[in-house]
Amino acid sequence: MIRRPLTEIKLKLEDLQEYENSKRDQNHLSLLQSMRNDYDKITITSPVGGPKTTEEIHERIGYAPKKNFLQAQQ
């Protein structure tokens, strides 16, 4: 088998700056999106300080109970 020479990758300062800018923009957009989603959940689903339903509590803690087969038929 013939061995190839190693591939050389050159990284320029402009490439690093472009990467950092795009990473910062992406983080900023994802932060805005998550803030918007959190705001929508707060304003639409539950009043401030009001009692929480069991479904809201399960959603908040990440609990997904499995439905009982007999309960699902009723």
All heavy atoms as a GROMACS GRO file, in nm:
protein
  610
    1MET      N    1   0.085  -0.117   0.000
    1MET     CA    2   0.000   0.000   0.000
    1MET      C    3   0.090   0.124   0.000
    1MET      O    4   0.188   0.130   0.073
    1MET     CB    5  -0.090  -0.001   0.124
    1MET     CG    6  -0.184   0.116   0.123
    1MET     SD    7  -0.281   0.141   0.271
    1MET     CE    8  -0.378  -0.003   0.281
    2ILE      N    9   0.054   0.221  -0.082
    2ILE     CA   10   0.130   0.345  -0.091
    2ILE      C   11   0.080   0.442   0.015
    2ILE      O   12  -0.039   0.464   0.029
    2ILE     CB   13   0.116   0.408  -0.232
    2ILE    CG1   14   0.167   0.310  -0.337
    2ILE    CG2   15   0.190   0.540  -0.238
    2ILE    CD1   16   0.144   0.357  -0.478
    3ARG      N   17   0.175   0.499   0.088
    3ARG     CA   18   0.136   0.595   0.192
    3ARG      C   19   0.134   0.734   0.133
    3ARG      O   20   0.225   0.774   0.061
    3ARG     CB   21   0.234   0.589   0.307
    3ARG     CG   22   0.231   0.453   0.371
    3ARG     CD   23   0.268   0.451   0.514
    3ARG     NE   24   0.224   0.563   0.592
    3ARG     CZ   25   0.160   0.554   0.705
    3ARG    NH1   26   0.127   0.436   0.750
    3ARG    NH2   27   0.131   0.659   0.777
    4ARG      N   28   0.030   0.809   0.164
    4ARG     CA   29   0.020   0.948   0.119
    4ARG      C   30   0.089   1.038   0.219
    4ARG      O   31   0.091   1.009   0.338
    4ARG     CB   32  -0.126   0.992   0.110
    4ARG     CG   33  -0.207   0.923   0.008
    4ARG     CD   34  -0.348   0.978  -0.003
    4ARG     NE   35  -0.410   1.004   0.128
    4ARG     CZ   36  -0.480   1.112   0.156
    4ARG    NH1   37  -0.501   1.204   0.064
    4ARG    NH2   38  -0.534   1.129   0.275
    5PRO      N   39   0.135   1.153   0.172
    5PRO     CA   40   0.187   1.251   0.268
    5PRO      C   41   0.071   1.312   0.348
    5PRO      O   42  -0.044   1.314   0.302
    5PRO     CB   43   0.255   1.357   0.181
    5PRO     CG   44   0.200   1.338   0.045
    5PRO     CD   45   0.155   1.195   0.035
    6LEU      N   46   0.098   1.358   0.466
    6LEU     CA   47  -0.005   1.415   0.550
    6LEU      C   48  -0.063   1.541   0.486
    6LEU      O   49   0.008   1.617   0.421
    6LEU     CB   50   0.051   1.450   0.688
    6LEU     CG   51   0.099   1.331   0.770
    6LEU    CD1   52   0.162   1.383   0.899
    6LEU    CD2   53  -0.015   1.237   0.801
    7THR      N   54  -0.192   1.561   0.504
    7THR     CA   55  -0.258   1.679   0.453
    7THR      C   56  -0.230   1.795   0.546
    7THR      O   57  -0.244   1.783   0.668
    7THR     CB   58  -0.410   1.656   0.445
    7THR    OG1   59  -0.434   1.541   0.364
    7THR    CG2   60  -0.480   1.777   0.386
    8GLU      N   61  -0.192   1.906   0.489
    8GLU     CA   62  -0.158   2.023   0.568
    8GLU      C   63  -0.274   2.121   0.566
    8GLU      O   64  -0.326   2.157   0.461
    8GLU     CB   65  -0.034   2.090   0.511
    8GLU     CG   66   0.027   2.195   0.600
    8GLU     CD   67   0.158   2.246   0.544
    8GLU    OE1   68   0.242   2.163   0.506
    8GLU    OE2   69   0.174   2.368   0.539
    9ILE      N   70  -0.320   2.162   0.683
    9ILE     CA   71  -0.430   2.256   0.694
    9ILE      C   72  -0.375   2.386   0.751
    9ILE      O   73  -0.313   2.387   0.857
    9ILE     CB   74  -0.541   2.202   0.786
    9ILE    CG1   75  -0.596   2.072   0.729
    9ILE    CG2   76  -0.650   2.305   0.804
    9ILE    CD1   77  -0.694   2.003   0.818
   10LYS      N   78  -0.396   2.494   0.678
   10LYS     CA   79  -0.349   2.624   0.724
   10LYS      C   80  -0.467   2.705   0.775
   10LYS      O   81  -0.567   2.719   0.707
   10LYS     CB   82  -0.279   2.699   0.611
   10LYS     CG   83  -0.154   2.629   0.563
   10LYS     CD   84  -0.086   2.707   0.453
   10LYS     CE   85   0.038   2.630   0.409
   10LYS     NZ   86   0.105   2.700   0.300
   11LEU      N   87  -0.456   2.757   0.895
   11LEU     CA   88  -0.561   2.835   0.957
   11LEU      C   89  -0.515   2.979   0.965
   11LEU      O   90  -0.411   3.009   1.022
   11LEU     CB   91  -0.591   2.780   1.097
   11LEU     CG   92  -0.713   2.831   1.167
   11LEU    CD1   93  -0.838   2.800   1.086
   11LEU    CD2   94  -0.723   2.769   1.305
   12LYS      N   95  -0.594   3.067   0.906
   12LYS     CA   96  -0.558   3.209   0.903
   12LYS      C   97  -0.632   3.283   1.014
   12LYS      O   98  -0.732   3.235   1.068
   12LYS     CB   99  -0.595   3.270   0.768
   12LYS     CG  100  -0.520   3.208   0.652
   12LYS     CD  101  -0.565   3.271   0.523
   12LYS     CE  102  -0.496   3.202   0.406
   12LYS     NZ  103  -0.542   3.256   0.279
   13LEU      N  104  -0.583   3.400   1.047
   13LEU     CA  105  -0.644   3.482   1.150
   13LEU      C  106  -0.786   3.522   1.110
   13LEU      O  107  -0.876   3.523   1.194
   13LEU     CB  108  -0.560   3.607   1.176
   13LEU     CG  109  -0.608   3.699   1.287
   13LEU    CD1  110  -0.613   3.625   1.419
   13LEU    CD2  111  -0.518   3.820   1.299
   14GLU      N  112  -0.808   3.551   0.982
   14GLU     CA  113  -0.942   3.587   0.936
   14GLU      C  114  -1.040   3.472   0.954
   14GLU      O  115  -1.158   3.493   0.986
   14GLU     CB  116  -0.941   3.629   0.788
   14GLU     CG  117  -0.865   3.756   0.761
   14GLU     CD  118  -0.733   3.727   0.690
   14GLU    OE1  119  -0.718   3.617   0.633
   14GLU    OE2  120  -0.645   3.815   0.693
   15ASP      N  121  -0.992   3.350   0.935
   15ASP     CA  122  -1.078   3.233   0.954
   15ASP      C  123  -1.123   3.222   1.100
   15ASP      O  124  -1.240   3.193   1.128
   15ASP     CB  125  -1.006   3.105   0.913
   15ASP     CG  126  -0.972   3.102   0.764
   15ASP    OD1  127  -1.042   3.169   0.686
   15ASP    OD2  128  -0.875   3.034   0.727
   16LEU      N  129  -1.031   3.244   1.192
   16LEU     CA  130  -1.065   3.239   1.334
   16LEU      C  131  -1.165   3.348   1.370
   16LEU      O  132  -1.261   3.324   1.444
   16LEU     CB  133  -0.940   3.254   1.421
   16LEU     CG  134  -0.849   3.132   1.428
   16LEU    CD1  135  -0.722   3.166   1.504
   16LEU    CD2  136  -0.921   3.016   1.492
   17GLN      N  137  -1.144   3.467   1.318
   17GLN     CA  138  -1.235   3.577   1.347
   17GLN      C  139  -1.374   3.550   1.291
   17GLN      O  140  -1.475   3.577   1.356
   17GLN     CB  141  -1.179   3.709   1.292
   17GLN     CG  142  -1.057   3.758   1.366
   17GLN     CD  143  -0.991   3.877   1.298
   17GLN    OE1  144  -1.019   3.906   1.182
   17GLN    NE2  145  -0.902   3.944   1.370
   18GLU      N  146  -1.379   3.498   1.170
   18GLU     CA  147  -1.507   3.466   1.109
   18GLU      C  148  -1.580   3.358   1.189
   18GLU      O  149  -1.701   3.366   1.213
   18GLU     CB  150  -1.486   3.418   0.965
   18GLU     CG  151  -1.614   3.386   0.893
   18GLU     CD  152  -1.588   3.337   0.751
   18GLU    OE1  153  -1.476   3.352   0.700
   18GLU    OE2  154  -1.683   3.283   0.692
   19TYR      N  155  -1.505   3.257   1.234
   19TYR     CA  156  -1.564   3.151   1.315
   19TYR      C  157  -1.618   3.206   1.447
   19TYR      O  158  -1.730   3.173   1.487
   19TYR     CB  159  -1.461   3.042   1.343
   19TYR     CG  160  -1.508   2.940   1.443
   19TYR    CD1  161  -1.602   2.844   1.408
   19TYR    CD2  162  -1.461   2.940   1.574
   19TYR    CE1  163  -1.648   2.752   1.500
   19TYR    CE2  164  -1.506   2.848   1.667
   19TYR     CZ  165  -1.599   2.754   1.629
   19TYR     OH  166  -1.644   2.664   1.721
   20GLU      N  167  -1.541   3.290   1.513
   20GLU     CA  168  -1.586   3.348   1.641
   20GLU      C  169  -1.710   3.434   1.622
   20GLU      O  170  -1.802   3.430   1.704
   20GLU     CB  171  -1.473   3.428   1.705
   20GLU     CG  172  -1.361   3.342   1.759
   20GLU     CD  173  -1.242   3.422   1.807
   20GLU    OE1  174  -1.242   3.546   1.790
   20GLU    OE2  175  -1.148   3.361   1.861
   21ASN      N  176  -1.713   3.513   1.514
   21ASN     CA  177  -1.831   3.596   1.486
   21ASN      C  178  -1.955   3.512   1.459
   21ASN      O  179  -2.064   3.541   1.511
   21ASN     CB  180  -1.805   3.690   1.368
   21ASN     CG  181  -1.708   3.801   1.404
   21ASN    OD1  182  -1.693   3.835   1.521
   21ASN    ND2  183  -1.643   3.856   1.304
   22SER      N  184  -1.940   3.407   1.379
   22SER     CA  185  -2.056   3.323   1.348
   22SER      C  186  -2.102   3.247   1.472
   22SER      O  187  -2.222   3.231   1.495
   22SER     CB  188  -2.024   3.227   1.235
   22SER     OG  189  -1.923   3.137   1.273
   23LYS      N  190  -2.007   3.203   1.556
   23LYS     CA  191  -2.042   3.133   1.679
   23LYS      C  192  -2.116   3.227   1.774
   23LYS      O  193  -2.217   3.188   1.836
   23LYS     CB  194  -1.914   3.081   1.745
   23LYS     CG  195  -1.935   2.997   1.864
   23LYS     CD  196  -1.978   2.860   1.826
   23LYS     CE  197  -1.972   2.772   1.950
   23LYS     NZ  198  -2.022   2.642   1.922
   24ARG      N  199  -2.070   3.352   1.785
   24ARG     CA  200  -2.135   3.450   1.871
   24ARG      C  201  -2.276   3.480   1.821
   24ARG      O  202  -2.370   3.488   1.899
   24ARG     CB  203  -2.052   3.579   1.875
   24ARG     CG  204  -2.100   3.678   1.978
   24ARG     CD  205  -2.016   3.805   1.984
   24ARG     NE  206  -1.874   3.785   1.971
   24ARG     CZ  207  -1.800   3.832   1.868
   24ARG    NH1  208  -1.856   3.902   1.773
   24ARG    NH2  209  -1.671   3.810   1.862
   25ASP      N  210  -2.291   3.496   1.689
   25ASP     CA  211  -2.424   3.522   1.632
   25ASP      C  212  -2.519   3.404   1.656
   25ASP      O  213  -2.636   3.424   1.691
   25ASP     CB  214  -2.414   3.549   1.482
   25ASP     CG  215  -2.344   3.680   1.451
   25ASP    OD1  216  -2.332   3.765   1.542
   25ASP    OD2  217  -2.300   3.697   1.336
   26GLN      N  218  -2.468   3.284   1.640
   26GLN     CA  219  -2.551   3.166   1.660
   26GLN      C  220  -2.594   3.155   1.806
   26GLN      O  221  -2.711   3.125   1.834
   26GLN     CB  222  -2.474   3.041   1.618
   26GLN     CG  223  -2.554   2.915   1.625
   26GLN     CD  224  -2.474   2.794   1.581
   26GLN    OE1  225  -2.352   2.800   1.568
   26GLN    NE2  226  -2.542   2.684   1.559
   27ASN      N  227  -2.504   3.179   1.898
   27ASN     CA  228  -2.538   3.175   2.041
   27ASN      C  229  -2.641   3.282   2.075
   27ASN      O  230  -2.734   3.258   2.152
   27ASN     CB  231  -2.414   3.192   2.128
   27ASN     CG  232  -2.327   3.069   2.129
   27ASN    OD1  233  -2.373   2.959   2.099
   27ASN    ND2  234  -2.202   3.087   2.164
   28HIS      N  235  -2.625   3.399   2.016
   28HIS     CA  236  -2.717   3.510   2.043
   28HIS      C  237  -2.858   3.475   1.992
   28HIS      O  238  -2.957   3.497   2.061
   28HIS     CB  239  -2.665   3.638   1.976
   28HIS     CG  240  -2.752   3.758   2.000
   28HIS    ND1  241  -2.766   3.815   2.123
   28HIS    CD2  242  -2.829   3.830   1.915
   28HIS    CE1  243  -2.848   3.917   2.114
   28HIS    NE2  244  -2.888   3.929   1.988
   29LEU      N  245  -2.866   3.418   1.872
   29LEU     CA  246  -2.996   3.381   1.816
   29LEU      C  247  -3.062   3.270   1.897
   29LEU      O  248  -3.184   3.275   1.921
   29LEU     CB  249  -2.980   3.337   1.670
   29LEU     CG  250  -2.945   3.447   1.570
   29LEU    CD1  251  -2.921   3.388   1.432
   29LEU    CD2  252  -3.054   3.552   1.565
   30SER      N  253  -2.985   3.171   1.940
   30SER     CA  254  -3.044   3.064   2.018
   30SER      C  255  -3.090   3.115   2.155
   30SER      O  256  -3.193   3.070   2.207
   30SER     CB  257  -2.946   2.948   2.035
   30SER     OG  258  -2.835   2.988   2.110
   31LEU      N  259  -3.016   3.209   2.213
   31LEU     CA  260  -3.056   3.269   2.341
   31LEU      C  261  -3.186   3.347   2.325
   31LEU      O  262  -3.278   3.334   2.407
   31LEU     CB  263  -2.946   3.360   2.394
   31LEU     CG  264  -2.975   3.432   2.526
   31LEU    CD1  265  -2.990   3.330   2.637
   31LEU    CD2  266  -2.864   3.529   2.557
   32LEU      N  267  -3.197   3.424   2.218
   32LEU     CA  268  -3.320   3.498   2.193
   32LEU      C  269  -3.438   3.405   2.172
   32LEU      O  270  -3.548   3.429   2.223
   32LEU     CB  271  -3.304   3.590   2.071
   32LEU     CG  272  -3.215   3.712   2.088
   32LEU    CD1  273  -3.201   3.784   1.955
   32LEU    CD2  274  -3.272   3.805   2.192
   33GLN      N  275  -3.416   3.297   2.098
   33GLN     CA  276  -3.523   3.201   2.071
   33GLN      C  277  -3.569   3.134   2.201
   33GLN      O  278  -3.689   3.120   2.225
   33GLN     CB  279  -3.477   3.094   1.972
   33GLN     CG  280  -3.583   2.994   1.934
   33GLN     CD  281  -3.698   3.056   1.858
   33GLN    OE1  282  -3.681   3.156   1.790
   33GLN    NE2  283  -3.814   2.998   1.871
   34SER      N  284  -3.475   3.095   2.286
   34SER     CA  285  -3.514   3.030   2.411
   34SER      C  286  -3.585   3.128   2.503
   34SER      O  287  -3.680   3.092   2.573
   34SER     CB  288  -3.393   2.970   2.482
   34SER     OG  289  -3.305   3.072   2.524
   35MET      N  290  -3.542   3.254   2.505
   35MET     CA  291  -3.609   3.355   2.586
   35MET      C  292  -3.752   3.378   2.536
   35MET      O  293  -3.845   3.391   2.614
   35MET     CB  294  -3.531   3.486   2.586
   35MET     CG  295  -3.402   3.480   2.665
   35MET     SD  296  -3.300   3.626   2.650
   35MET     CE  297  -3.408   3.754   2.709
   36ARG      N  298  -3.769   3.380   2.404
   36ARG     CA  299  -3.901   3.399   2.345
   36ARG      C  300  -3.992   3.281   2.380
   36ARG      O  301  -4.108   3.301   2.416
   36ARG     CB  302  -3.889   3.412   2.193
   36ARG     CG  303  -4.020   3.444   2.125
   36ARG     CD  304  -4.007   3.463   1.976
   36ARG     NE  305  -3.912   3.568   1.945
   36ARG     CZ  306  -3.812   3.556   1.857
   36ARG    NH1  307  -3.795   3.443   1.793
   36ARG    NH2  308  -3.730   3.654   1.834
   37ASN      N  309  -3.939   3.159   2.372
   37ASN     CA  310  -4.019   3.042   2.407
   37ASN      C  311  -4.057   3.043   2.554
   37ASN      O  312  -4.171   3.012   2.590
   37ASN     CB  313  -3.943   2.913   2.375
   37ASN     CG  314  -3.932   2.889   2.226
   37ASN    OD1  315  -4.006   2.946   2.148
   37ASN    ND2  316  -3.838   2.806   2.186
   38ASP      N  317  -3.964   3.079   2.641
   38ASP     CA  318  -3.994   3.086   2.784
   38ASP      C  319  -4.100   3.192   2.811
   38ASP      O  320  -4.191   3.171   2.891
   38ASP     CB  321  -3.867   3.117   2.865
   38ASP     CG  322  -3.769   3.002   2.864
   38ASP    OD1  323  -3.809   2.889   2.829
   38ASP    OD2  324  -3.651   3.026   2.898
   39TYR      N  325  -4.089   3.306   2.746
   39TYR     CA  326  -4.185   3.415   2.766
   39TYR      C  327  -4.324   3.371   2.719
   39TYR      O  328  -4.424   3.396   2.786
   39TYR     CB  329  -4.141   3.539   2.690
   39TYR     CG  330  -4.237   3.654   2.703
   39TYR    CD1  331  -4.244   3.727   2.821
   39TYR    CD2  332  -4.322   3.689   2.598
   39TYR    CE1  333  -4.333   3.832   2.834
   39TYR    CE2  334  -4.411   3.793   2.611
   39TYR     CZ  335  -4.416   3.865   2.728
   39TYR     OH  336  -4.504   3.968   2.741
   40ASP      N  337  -4.331   3.302   2.604
   40ASP     CA  338  -4.460   3.254   2.553
   40ASP      C  339  -4.523   3.156   2.651
   40ASP      O  340  -4.643   3.160   2.674
   40ASP     CB  341  -4.443   3.189   2.416
   40ASP     CG  342  -4.411   3.290   2.307
   40ASP    OD1  343  -4.433   3.410   2.331
   40ASP    OD2  344  -4.365   3.248   2.199
   41LYS      N  345  -4.444   3.067   2.708
   41LYS     CA  346  -4.498   2.969   2.803
   41LYS      C  347  -4.552   3.038   2.927
   41LYS      O  348  -4.656   3.002   2.979
   41LYS     CB  349  -4.391   2.868   2.843
   41LYS     CG  350  -4.358   2.768   2.737
   41LYS     CD  351  -4.253   2.672   2.785
   41LYS     CE  352  -4.213   2.575   2.677
   41LYS     NZ  353  -4.105   2.487   2.720
   42ILE      N  354  -4.481   3.138   2.975
   42ILE     CA  355  -4.522   3.208   3.096
   42ILE      C  356  -4.650   3.287   3.072
   42ILE      O  357  -4.744   3.283   3.150
   42ILE     CB  358  -4.411   3.301   3.148
   42ILE    CG1  359  -4.294   3.218   3.200
   42ILE    CG2  360  -4.461   3.393   3.256
   42ILE    CD1  361  -4.171   3.299   3.231
   43THR      N  362  -4.656   3.362   2.962
   43THR     CA  363  -4.769   3.450   2.939
   43THR      C  364  -4.894   3.375   2.896
   43THR      O  365  -5.005   3.416   2.927
   43THR     CB  366  -4.736   3.556   2.833
   43THR    OG1  367  -4.695   3.493   2.713
   43THR    CG2  368  -4.628   3.649   2.883
   44ILE      N  369  -4.879   3.264   2.825
   44ILE     CA  370  -4.995   3.195   2.770
   44ILE      C  371  -5.049   3.089   2.865
   44ILE      O  372  -5.169   3.082   2.890
   44ILE     CB  373  -4.961   3.131   2.634
   44ILE    CG1  374  -4.932   3.242   2.533
   44ILE    CG2  375  -5.073   3.044   2.585
   44ILE    CD1  376  -4.880   3.192   2.401
   45THR      N  377  -4.962   3.007   2.921
   45THR     CA  378  -5.011   2.888   2.991
   45THR      C  379  -5.046   2.909   3.137
   45THR      O  380  -5.138   2.848   3.187
   45THR     CB  381  -4.909   2.773   2.982
   45THR    OG1  382  -4.786   2.818   3.039
   45THR    CG2  383  -4.887   2.732   2.838
   46SER      N  384  -4.973   2.993   3.208
   46SER     CA  385  -5.001   3.000   3.351
   46SER      C  386  -4.996   3.143   3.402
   46SER      O  387  -4.909   3.220   3.365
   46SER     CB  388  -4.898   2.915   3.426
   46SER     OG  389  -4.769   2.969   3.407
   47PRO      N  390  -5.090   3.177   3.488
   47PRO     CA  391  -5.084   3.309   3.550
   47PRO      C  392  -4.970   3.313   3.652
   47PRO      O  393  -4.932   3.211   3.707
   47PRO     CB  394  -5.220   3.322   3.618
   47PRO     CG  395  -5.264   3.182   3.641
   47PRO     CD  396  -5.205   3.100   3.529
   48VAL      N  397  -4.919   3.432   3.677
   48VAL     CA  398  -4.808   3.446   3.769
   48VAL      C  399  -4.855   3.413   3.910
   48VAL      O  400  -4.953   3.467   3.959
   48VAL     CB  401  -4.752   3.590   3.763
   48VAL    CG1  402  -4.642   3.609   3.866
   48VAL    CG2  403  -4.703   3.622   3.625
   49GLY      N  404  -4.786   3.320   3.976
   49GLY     CA  405  -4.818   3.286   4.113
   49GLY      C  406  -4.941   3.198   4.131
   49GLY      O  407  -4.977   3.166   4.243
   50GLY      N  408  -5.004   3.160   4.022
   50GLY     CA  409  -5.125   3.078   4.031
   50GLY      C  410  -5.090   2.933   4.054
   50GLY      O  411  -4.975   2.892   4.042
   51PRO      N  412  -5.190   2.853   4.088
   51PRO     CA  413  -5.164   2.710   4.109
   51PRO      C  414  -5.128   2.642   3.977
   51PRO      O  415  -5.179   2.677   3.871
   51PRO     CB  416  -5.297   2.658   4.164
   51PRO     CG  417  -5.399   2.756   4.120
   51PRO     CD  418  -5.328   2.888   4.110
   52LYS      N  419  -5.038   2.548   3.984
   52LYS     CA  420  -4.993   2.475   3.866
   52LYS      C  421  -5.070   2.345   3.852
   52LYS      O  422  -5.103   2.280   3.952
   52LYS     CB  423  -4.844   2.441   3.876
   52LYS     CG  424  -4.754   2.560   3.901
   52LYS     CD  425  -4.741   2.641   3.778
   52LYS     CE  426  -4.640   2.754   3.803
   52LYS     NZ  427  -4.648   2.858   3.710
   53THR      N  428  -5.099   2.307   3.730
   53THR     CA  429  -5.165   2.179   3.707
   53THR      C  430  -5.060   2.069   3.713
   53THR      O  431  -4.940   2.094   3.702
   53THR     CB  432  -5.234   2.176   3.570
   53THR    OG1  433  -5.135   2.187   3.468
   53THR    CG2  434  -5.336   2.287   3.556
   54THR      N  435  -5.106   1.948   3.726
   54THR     CA  436  -5.016   1.833   3.731
   54THR      C  437  -4.938   1.822   3.601
   54THR      O  438  -4.819   1.791   3.601
   54THR     CB  439  -5.096   1.705   3.757
   54THR    OG1  440  -5.173   1.722   3.875
   54THR    CG2  441  -5.004   1.585   3.774
   55GLU      N  442  -5.002   1.849   3.489
   55GLU     CA  443  -4.935   1.842   3.359
   55GLU      C  444  -4.822   1.944   3.350
   55GLU      O  445  -4.715   1.915   3.297
   55GLU     CB  446  -5.035   1.864   3.246
   55GLU     CG  447  -5.134   1.750   3.230
   55GLU     CD  448  -5.236   1.780   3.122
   55GLU    OE1  449  -5.231   1.890   3.062
   55GLU    OE2  450  -5.322   1.693   3.098
   56GLU      N  451  -4.844   2.066   3.400
   56GLU     CA  452  -4.740   2.168   3.397
   56GLU      C  453  -4.622   2.129   3.484
   56GLU      O  454  -4.506   2.150   3.446
   56GLU     CB  455  -4.796   2.302   3.444
   56GLU     CG  456  -4.892   2.366   3.346
   56GLU     CD  457  -4.955   2.493   3.401
   56GLU    OE1  458  -4.964   2.509   3.525
   56GLU    OE2  459  -4.994   2.576   3.319
   57ILE      N  460  -4.650   2.071   3.598
   57ILE     CA  461  -4.541   2.027   3.686
   57ILE      C  462  -4.462   1.916   3.620
   57ILE      O  463  -4.339   1.917   3.620
   57ILE     CB  464  -4.598   1.983   3.824
   57ILE    CG1  465  -4.657   2.103   3.896
   57ILE    CG2  466  -4.489   1.917   3.907
   57ILE    CD1  467  -4.735   2.069   4.020
   58HIS      N  468  -4.531   1.819   3.561
   58HIS     CA  469  -4.462   1.709   3.494
   58HIS      C  470  -4.378   1.760   3.378
   58HIS      O  471  -4.267   1.713   3.356
   58HIS     CB  472  -4.563   1.606   3.444
   58HIS     CG  473  -4.622   1.525   3.554
   58HIS    ND1  474  -4.721   1.433   3.534
   58HIS    CD2  475  -4.600   1.523   3.689
   58HIS    CE1  476  -4.756   1.376   3.647
   58HIS    NE2  477  -4.684   1.430   3.744
   59GLU      N  478  -4.429   1.856   3.302
   59GLU     CA  479  -4.354   1.913   3.190
   59GLU      C  480  -4.229   1.985   3.240
   59GLU      O  481  -4.122   1.973   3.182
   59GLU     CB  482  -4.442   2.009   3.111
   59GLU     CG  483  -4.373   2.067   2.990
   59GLU     CD  484  -4.464   2.160   2.913
   59GLU    OE1  485  -4.587   2.141   2.916
   59GLU    OE2  486  -4.410   2.254   2.852
   60ARG      N  487  -4.244   2.057   3.350
   60ARG     CA  488  -4.131   2.135   3.402
   60ARG      C  489  -4.019   2.043   3.451
   60ARG      O  490  -3.902   2.071   3.428
   60ARG     CB  491  -4.178   2.224   3.517
   60ARG     CG  492  -4.068   2.309   3.576
   60ARG     CD  493  -4.121   2.404   3.680
   60ARG     NE  494  -4.198   2.341   3.785
   60ARG     CZ  495  -4.147   2.290   3.897
   60ARG    NH1  496  -4.019   2.296   3.918
   60ARG    NH2  497  -4.225   2.235   3.986
   61ILE      N  498  -4.053   1.933   3.516
   61ILE     CA  499  -3.949   1.845   3.570
   61ILE      C  500  -3.907   1.737   3.472
   61ILE      O  501  -3.815   1.661   3.498
   61ILE     CB  502  -3.994   1.781   3.704
   61ILE    CG1  503  -4.115   1.690   3.684
   61ILE    CG2  504  -4.019   1.887   3.807
   61ILE    CD1  505  -4.155   1.613   3.809
   62GLY      N  506  -3.973   1.730   3.356
   62GLY     CA  507  -3.934   1.633   3.253
   62GLY      C  508  -3.989   1.494   3.276
   62GLY      O  509  -3.935   1.396   3.227
   63TYR      N  510  -4.097   1.483   3.349
   63TYR     CA  511  -4.158   1.354   3.378
   63TYR      C  512  -4.268   1.327   3.277
   63TYR      O  513  -4.357   1.408   3.257
   63TYR     CB  514  -4.215   1.353   3.520
   63TYR     CG  515  -4.290   1.228   3.556
   63TYR    CD1  516  -4.223   1.107   3.569
   63TYR    CD2  517  -4.426   1.230   3.578
   63TYR    CE1  518  -4.291   0.992   3.603
   63TYR    CE2  519  -4.496   1.116   3.612
   63TYR     CZ  520  -4.428   0.997   3.624
   63TYR     OH  521  -4.495   0.884   3.658
   64ALA      N  522  -4.261   1.212   3.212
   64ALA     CA  523  -4.363   1.174   3.114
   64ALA      C  524  -4.425   1.043   3.159
   64ALA      O  525  -4.375   0.935   3.128
   64ALA     CB  526  -4.302   1.160   2.976
   65PRO      N  527  -4.535   1.049   3.237
   65PRO     CA  528  -4.596   0.925   3.285
   65PRO      C  529  -4.657   0.845   3.170
   65PRO      O  530  -4.709   0.901   3.074
   65PRO     CB  531  -4.704   0.973   3.382
   65PRO     CG  532  -4.737   1.111   3.335
   65PRO     CD  533  -4.610   1.167   3.277
   66LYS      N  534  -4.649   0.715   3.184
   66LYS     CA  535  -4.709   0.629   3.082
   66LYS      C  536  -4.855   0.609   3.117
   66LYS      O  537  -4.892   0.587   3.231
   66LYS     CB  538  -4.638   0.495   3.077
   66LYS     CG  539  -4.495   0.508   3.031
   66LYS     CD  540  -4.427   0.375   3.025
   66LYS     CE  541  -4.284   0.394   2.979
   66LYS     NZ  542  -4.211   0.268   2.976
   67LYS      N  543  -4.940   0.621   3.017
   67LYS     CA  544  -5.084   0.604   3.037
   67LYS      C  545  -5.115   0.457   3.064
   67LYS      O  546  -5.060   0.368   3.000
   67LYS     CB  547  -5.161   0.651   2.914
   67LYS     CG  548  -5.138   0.795   2.878
   67LYS     CD  549  -5.245   0.876   2.938
   67LYS     CE  550  -5.222   1.021   2.894
   67LYS     NZ  551  -5.312   1.112   2.950
   68ASN      N  552  -5.204   0.432   3.155
   68ASN     CA  553  -5.251   0.299   3.184
   68ASN      C  554  -5.344   0.256   3.072
   68ASN      O  555  -5.427   0.334   3.024
   68ASN     CB  556  -5.322   0.295   3.319
   68ASN     CG  557  -5.349   0.154   3.366
   68ASN    OD1  558  -5.328   0.059   3.293
   68ASN    ND2  559  -5.394   0.141   3.489
   69PHE      N  560  -5.333   0.132   3.027
   69PHE     CA  561  -5.413   0.085   2.914
   69PHE      C  562  -5.562   0.095   2.945
   69PHE      O  563  -5.641   0.133   2.860
   69PHE     CB  564  -5.373  -0.059   2.880
   69PHE     CG  565  -5.450  -0.114   2.763
   69PHE    CD1  566  -5.424  -0.069   2.634
   69PHE    CD2  567  -5.548  -0.209   2.781
   69PHE    CE1  568  -5.496  -0.118   2.527
   69PHE    CE2  569  -5.619  -0.260   2.674
   69PHE     CZ  570  -5.592  -0.215   2.546
   70LEU      N  571  -5.604   0.062   3.067
   70LEU     CA  572  -5.746   0.067   3.102
   70LEU      C  573  -5.797   0.210   3.106
   70LEU      O  574  -5.909   0.237   3.067
   70LEU     CB  575  -5.769  -0.002   3.236
   70LEU     CG  576  -5.738  -0.153   3.240
   70LEU    CD1  577  -5.753  -0.205   3.382
   70LEU    CD2  578  -5.828  -0.227   3.144
   71GLN      N  579  -5.715   0.304   3.151
   71GLN     CA  580  -5.756   0.444   3.156
   71GLN      C  581  -5.767   0.503   3.015
   71GLN      O  582  -5.850   0.587   2.988
   71GLN     CB  583  -5.658   0.527   3.238
   71GLN     CG  584  -5.664   0.497   3.386
   71GLN     CD  585  -5.558   0.575   3.462
   71GLN    OE1  586  -5.469   0.633   3.403
   71GLN    NE2  587  -5.571   0.575   3.594
   72ALA      N  588  -5.682   0.457   2.924
   72ALA     CA  589  -5.683   0.510   2.787
   72ALA      C  590  -5.810   0.469   2.713
   72ALA      O  591  -5.856   0.540   2.625
   72ALA     CB  592  -5.560   0.462   2.712
   73GLN      N  593  -5.870   0.354   2.748
   73GLN     CA  594  -5.988   0.306   2.679
   73GLN      C  595  -6.114   0.383   2.722
   73GLN      O  596  -6.209   0.392   2.648
   73GLN     CB  597  -6.009   0.158   2.703
   73GLN     CG  598  -5.908   0.073   2.631
   73GLN     CD  599  -5.933  -0.075   2.656
   73GLN    OE1  600  -6.007  -0.113   2.744
   73GLN    NE2  601  -5.868  -0.159   2.575
   74GLN      N  602  -6.115   0.436   2.840
   74GLN     CA  603  -6.234   0.504   2.891
   74GLN      C  604  -6.249   0.637   2.834
   74GLN      O  605  -6.230   0.711   2.773
   74GLN     CB  606  -6.228   0.515   3.042
   74GLN     CG  607  -6.236   0.378   3.106
   74GLN     CD  608  -6.220   0.391   3.259
   74GLN    OE1  609  -6.195   0.499   3.311
   74GLN    NE2  610  -6.236   0.280   3.326
   0.00000   0.00000   0.00000
